[in-house]
Amino acid sequence: MSTKEINSKLEAQHRVDQILSFEAELKILEDEQLISLKTDSLKKIKNYHKTLIDRYALDFDIDTCTAKKQLSLGMKIVSFLAALGFGASIFFLFYQFWGDLSISTQLTILIATPILLLGLTIYLYRYEKTSYYSKIAALLSFSAFFLNITMIGEIYNITPSPNAFLVWAAFTITLAYALDARMLLGVGIISFSVFISARFGVYHGCYWLDFGDRPENFFPIAFALFAISFLEQQKYFGFDTIYRISAMLLFFFPLLIVSNWGEISYIQMDKNNIEILYQIIGFISSAFAIFIGIKKGFNDMIYIANTFFVIFLYTKFYDWWWDMMPKYLFFLIIGLSGVIVLAVLKRVRVVNATI
């Protein structure tokens, strides 16, 4: 990754982490007398790395040591809690005095608040390197916009519609790309997933608020998000991971639900056969996801697929043996199966390392 390719704070942080790891490993190699660089060469490398770190620290306000990383993590948590606190404050402030205001005043507040907060977000993003305050303002802007759509609908007695989730999704995803904010992208994906799932349910004759009764409604958006995760997004470091994790969860959770309650499936078939079908799909898809994750180096994909593979396996064991064998024997089988899965994964890791 060259200097010219650095477009975001996350990319700069990743580059600096590589430099620090290289320097630590180089010191170990020198201490073990396995390598000895000439003084001039070593000086050039150190000067080059120092120049990069100083530049990235100036441009992106990144963490250049472990202590700073730990402090930054605490700052992220605090900023998130601050955003939640301010958002809740706005929500309850609206409802505290809402009934005492005229319709025109209510509309003015509803329209002006998200616009003002959006302006504050843009201002902070331009002049703040850390982006903590701009992301707090962005979350507040979304909260105000959420209230805007919800309460205008109540004022004019508009029939609830899934289209509101599309509007919220468009707002948050646009902000996420403008601010390079992964949390906002996650909120936008949730809103868009609800919209697509509700529309899919309406298409199949369900009332849109009952879309959750049919977990298969989430499959289309899961496939779409997984495809998007492979699109080139170099400028937005980490966005592909958010898309991929969202896709995995929106696929495997509904799959797990239907594999245990086949009667809620769209498929016109005996419920037992539906459950068996989805259990087979669960085993195959989770194993395939592990394989793809290993090949592509997607650790998040491997972890999620591993988790759901084990869940599918253990729920099947429960169906087969819980009622027909002593509990000590059931849990013994659970333990032995865990050891077997561990051995298989260990073998896969060894084979993958030799490829």
C-alpha positions in Angstrom: 0.0 0.0 0.0 1.7 3.2 -1.2 1.4 6.6 0.3 -0.8 7.8 -2.5 -3.3 5.1 -1.9 -4.1 6.2 1.7 -7.6 7.7 1.6 -8.9 7.2 5.1 -8.0 7.1 8.8 -8.5 3.3 8.9 -6.1 2.8 6.0 -3.5 5.0 7.6 -3.9 3.2 10.9 -3.5 -0.2 9.1 -0.3 1.1 7.4 1.2 2.3 10.6 0.4 -1.0 12.3 2.3 -2.8 9.6 5.3 -0.5 10.1 5.3 -1.0 13.9 5.0 -4.8 13.4 7.9 -4.7 10.9 10.1 -2.8 13.3 9.4 -5.2 16.1 10.1 -8.2 14.0 13.3 -6.6 12.6 14.6 -6.0 16.2 14.0 -9.7 17.1 15.9 -10.8 13.9 18.8 -8.6 14.8 18.9 -9.8 18.4 19.0 -13.3 17.1 21.8 -12.3 14.7 19.8 -13.7 11.8 20.0 -10.4 9.9 22.2 -7.3 10.0 21.3 -4.3 7.9 23.9 -1.7 7.1 23.7 1.4 9.2 22.9 3.6 6.2 20.1 1.2 5.0 18.6 0.9 8.5 18.7 4.7 8.9 17.0 5.2 5.5 14.2 2.7 6.5 13.7 4.3 9.9 13.6 7.8 8.4 11.1 6.7 5.8 8.9 5.1 8.4 9.1 8.1 10.7 8.1 10.4 7.8 5.1 8.2 7.0 4.0 8.0 10.6 4.3 11.7 11.2 2.4 12.5 8.0 -0.4 10.1 8.8 -0.6 11.3 12.4 -0.9 14.9 11.1 -3.4 14.1 8.4 -5.6 11.5 10.1 -4.8 11.7 13.9 -4.0 8.0 14.1 -2.7 5.9 17.0 1.1 5.4 16.9 1.4 3.2 20.0 -0.6 0.7 22.0 -1.4 3.2 24.7 -3.0 5.6 22.2 -5.0 2.7 20.7 -6.5 1.8 24.1 -7.3 5.4 24.7 -9.0 5.7 21.3 -11.1 2.6 22.0 -12.3 4.3 25.2 -13.1 7.5 23.2 -15.1 5.6 20.7 -17.2 3.9 23.4 -17.7 7.3 25.2 -18.7 9.0 21.9 -21.2 6.2 21.2 -22.7 6.5 24.6 -22.8 10.3 24.3 -24.7 9.9 21.0 -27.2 7.6 22.6 -27.7 10.0 25.5 -28.2 13.0 23.3 -30.5 11.0 21.0 -32.7 9.9 23.9 -32.7 13.5 25.2 -34.0 14.8 21.9 -36.7 12.1 21.8 -38.0 12.7 25.3 -37.7 16.5 24.9 -40.0 16.3 21.9 -42.6 14.2 23.7 -42.4 16.3 26.9 -43.6 19.5 25.3 -45.1 18.3 22.1 -48.7 18.6 23.1 -48.3 22.2 24.1 -47.1 23.3 20.6 -49.1 24.4 17.6 -49.1 22.3 14.4 -47.0 24.9 12.6 -44.5 25.1 15.4 -44.2 21.3 15.5 -43.6 21.1 11.7 -41.0 23.9 11.9 -39.1 22.0 14.7 -39.4 18.7 12.9 -38.0 20.1 9.6 -35.4 22.4 11.0 -33.8 20.1 13.6 -32.4 17.4 11.3 -31.2 20.1 8.8 -29.4 22.1 11.5 -27.8 18.9 12.9 -26.8 17.8 9.4 -25.2 21.2 8.9 -23.3 20.8 12.2 -22.2 17.4 11.1 -20.7 18.7 7.9 -19.0 21.6 9.7 -17.4 19.3 12.3 -16.3 16.8 9.7 -14.5 19.5 7.8 -12.6 21.0 10.7 -12.2 18.0 13.1 -9.5 15.4 12.4 -10.6 12.8 14.9 -14.2 12.7 13.6 -15.6 11.7 17.0 -17.8 14.8 17.3 -18.9 14.7 13.7 -20.1 11.1 14.1 -22.0 12.1 17.3 -23.7 14.9 15.4 -24.4 12.5 12.5 -26.2 10.0 14.8 -28.2 12.9 16.3 -29.1 14.1 12.9 -30.4 10.6 12.1 -32.3 10.5 15.4 -34.0 13.9 14.5 -34.7 12.7 11.0 -36.2 9.5 12.3 -38.5 11.6 14.6 -39.3 13.8 11.6 -40.7 11.0 9.5 -42.4 9.3 12.4 -44.1 12.3 13.9 -45.1 14.0 10.6 -46.9 10.7 9.8 -48.7 11.0 13.2 -49.7 14.6 12.7 -51.3 13.9 9.3 -52.5 10.5 10.2 -50.5 8.9 7.4 -50.8 5.1 7.1 -47.6 3.4 8.3 -45.5 2.1 5.4 -42.2 0.3 4.9 -41.2 3.1 2.6 -40.1 5.1 5.7 -37.3 2.6 6.2 -36.1 3.2 2.7 -35.9 6.9 3.4 -34.0 6.3 6.6 -31.7 3.9 4.9 -30.9 6.4 2.1 -30.2 9.1 4.7 -27.9 7.0 6.9 -26.0 5.2 4.0 -25.4 8.6 2.3 -24.0 10.0 5.6 -21.9 6.8 6.1 -20.2 7.3 2.8 -19.8 11.0 3.3 -18.3 10.6 6.8 -16.6 7.2 6.3 -18.6 6.0 9.3 -19.1 2.2 9.6 -21.6 2.5 12.4 -23.9 4.6 10.2 -23.5 2.1 7.4 -24.7 -0.6 9.8 -27.7 1.4 10.7 -28.5 2.0 7.1 -28.2 -1.6 6.2 -30.6 -2.5 9.0 -33.1 0.0 7.7 -32.7 -1.2 4.1 -33.0 -4.8 5.2 -36.3 -4.1 6.9 -37.6 -2.3 3.8 -36.7 -5.1 1.4 -37.9 -7.8 3.7 -41.2 -6.0 4.3 -41.7 -5.4 0.5 -40.9 -9.1 -0.2 -43.5 -10.1 2.4 -46.1 -7.8 0.9 -45.4 -9.3 -2.5 -46.3 -12.7 -1.0 -49.5 -11.4 0.6 -48.4 -10.5 4.1 -49.1 -7.3 6.0 -45.8 -5.4 6.0 -45.4 -5.3 9.8 -45.6 -9.1 9.9 -42.5 -9.5 7.7 -40.6 -11.0 10.6 -43.0 -13.9 10.8 -41.4 -15.1 7.5 -37.6 -15.3 8.1 -37.1 -16.2 4.4 -37.9 -12.5 3.6 -34.4 -11.7 4.6 -32.7 -14.0 2.1 -32.8 -11.6 -0.9 -31.1 -8.8 0.9 -28.6 -11.2 2.4 -27.5 -12.3 -1.1 -27.4 -8.7 -2.3 -25.3 -7.5 0.6 -22.9 -10.4 0.1 -22.5 -9.5 -3.6 -21.9 -5.8 -2.6 -19.1 -6.9 -0.2 -17.0 -8.0 -3.1 -17.2 -4.6 -5.0 -14.1 -2.4 -5.0 -14.3 0.1 -2.1 -10.7 1.0 -1.4 -11.7 4.5 -0.3 -14.0 3.2 2.4 -11.8 0.9 4.4 -13.8 -1.7 6.4 -17.1 -1.2 4.6 -16.8 -4.5 2.8 -16.5 -6.2 6.2 -19.8 -4.5 7.4 -21.6 -5.7 4.3 -20.2 -9.2 4.6 -21.0 -9.6 8.3 -24.6 -8.2 7.7 -25.1 -10.6 4.8 -23.9 -13.6 6.9 -26.2 -12.8 9.9 -29.2 -12.0 7.7 -28.8 -15.4 6.0 -27.8 -17.7 8.8 -30.2 -16.5 11.5 -33.4 -16.9 9.3 -32.0 -20.2 8.1 -31.6 -21.4 11.7 -35.1 -20.3 12.6 -36.8 -22.1 9.7 -34.7 -25.2 10.2 -36.4 -25.6 13.6 -39.9 -24.2 12.8 -40.7 -25.4 9.3 -44.3 -24.3 9.5 -43.4 -20.6 9.0 -41.7 -21.3 5.6 -43.1 -20.3 2.3 -42.4 -23.7 0.9 -45.5 -25.9 0.6 -44.3 -29.1 2.1 -44.5 -31.1 5.2 -42.9 -29.2 8.1 -40.5 -32.0 9.0 -39.2 -32.2 5.4 -38.8 -28.4 5.4 -36.7 -28.5 8.6 -34.5 -31.3 7.2 -34.1 -29.4 4.0 -33.0 -26.2 5.8 -30.7 -28.1 8.1 -28.9 -29.6 5.2 -28.7 -26.2 3.6 -27.3 -24.8 6.9 -24.6 -27.4 7.1 -23.5 -27.1 3.5 -23.7 -23.3 3.4 -21.7 -22.8 6.7 -19.1 -25.3 5.6 -18.8 -23.6 2.2 -18.6 -20.2 3.9 -15.7 -21.5 6.0 -14.0 -22.6 2.8 -14.5 -19.3 1.1 -13.4 -17.4 4.2 -10.1 -19.4 4.4 -9.4 -18.9 0.7 -10.1 -15.2 0.7 -8.6 -14.5 4.1 -11.9 -13.2 5.6 -11.6 -13.9 9.3 -15.0 -12.5 10.1 -16.6 -14.9 7.7 -14.8 -17.8 9.1 -15.8 -17.0 12.7 -19.5 -16.5 11.9 -19.7 -19.6 9.7 -17.9 -21.7 12.3 -20.3 -20.5 15.0 -23.4 -21.3 12.9 -22.0 -24.7 11.8 -21.6 -25.7 15.5 -25.1 -24.3 16.3 -26.6 -26.4 13.5 -24.7 -29.4 14.6 -25.7 -29.1 18.3 -29.4 -28.4 17.6 -29.5 -31.5 15.4 -28.0 -33.5 18.2 -30.7 -32.2 20.5 -33.4 -33.3 18.1 -31.9 -36.7 17.7 -30.9 -37.7 21.2 -32.1 -35.4 24.0 -35.2 -37.4 24.8 -33.8 -40.9 24.1 -30.6 -41.0 26.2 -29.2 -40.1 29.6 -28.2 -36.5 29.9 -24.6 -37.4 30.9 -24.2 -39.4 27.6 -25.8 -36.6 25.6 -23.3 -34.1 26.8 -20.4 -36.6 26.4 -21.3 -36.8 22.8 -21.4 -33.0 22.6 -17.9 -32.9 24.0 -16.6 -35.6 21.7 -18.1 -33.9 18.7 -16.4 -30.7 19.7 -13.1 -32.4 19.8 -13.7 -34.0 16.4 -14.7 -30.6 14.8 -11.6 -29.1 16.4 -9.4 -31.8 14.9 -10.9 -31.3 11.5 -10.5 -27.5 11.6 -6.9 -28.0 12.8 -6.2 -30.3 9.8 -7.8 -27.8 7.5 -5.6 -25.0 8.8 -2.5 -27.1 8.3 -3.5 -28.1 4.7 -4.3 -24.4 4.0 -0.9 -23.3 5.3 0.9 -25.6 2.9 -1.0 -24.4 -0.2 
